[in-house]
Amino acid sequence: MNKEFVRKMIMAEQLRYEAIKEILPETIRKKVDKVELEAFDLLKDLALELIKGRAVDNKAGKVDDKDEGYEENKRNSKKINVDFM
């Protein structure tokens, strides 16, 4: 997909969201702002925990790369023919 198109679509959605927030009553807008901050804090905490978890796993010698065990299992699998009739 065209990178410029995606960037403009994201900007359009962001502007639409901001416009909707502008027409909200003040009390509801304050609640929405509070929810946004809480969601941002939650995402930030989750990202930090994921980073810390990976760092601990790497120090312990555990493998956290993409499914290395999958490739091993794939080589050891057998083909099975199934007849449903």
N, C-alpha and C positions, 0 to 999 in steps of 0.2 A: 504494500500500500504506500502511497506517496507520503513521505514524511511531513511535507508542508501541509497537506490536506488534513492529516491527523492532528497536527499542531493547531491549525485553525479551528477544527471541530471541538477540540478540548477548550480552546479559548472561548468559543461561542457558548458552550455549556456553562463555563465559569461565569460569563457575563449574564447569561439567563438566570443562573442561581442567584447572583448578586442583585439582579433586578427584582426577582421575586422577594428577596429579603427586604428590599427597600419599601415595598408596599405593605409589608406585614405591620401589624400594630406593634408598638414599642414593647409591650410586655412579652409578646410571643417572640419578637426578635431577640430579646435578652435571653430567653430560654434556648433559642436556637444557637446563639453564640456560646452559651454555656455548654450545650451538648457538643458543639464543634470542638471546643477546648478539651473536654473530657475525652472525646474520641481521639484527638491528636495525642493527648498524653498516653492513652492506652496503646495506640500504635507505636509510639516512641518506646514505651516500656517493653512491648513485645519484641521490637527490633533489637533492643539492647539485650534482652534475655536470649534471643536466638544467637546473637553474636557471641555472647559469653558462653553459651552452651557449645557452640562449634569450637571455640578456643579451648575449652576444657576437654572436649573429645579429641582434638588434635594433639594436645599435650599428653593425653593418656594413650595415644597410639591407636585410637579407634579410627576406622575409615568412615568418613561421612561424605565421600564423593558419590556421584550418581550411580546407584545400584550396581556396584561392582559384583555383588553376589548374583545379580540377575544374569550377567554374562556367563558366570560359572555354571549356574543351573541350566542355562540355555544349551550349553555344550553337552551336558549330561542327560538331556531329555531324549525320550524315544518317541518315534512317530507311531500313533495308534490309528488303525482304521476302524471306523464305527459304521455298522450297517443298521439303519433304522427300519428296514423292511424285511 
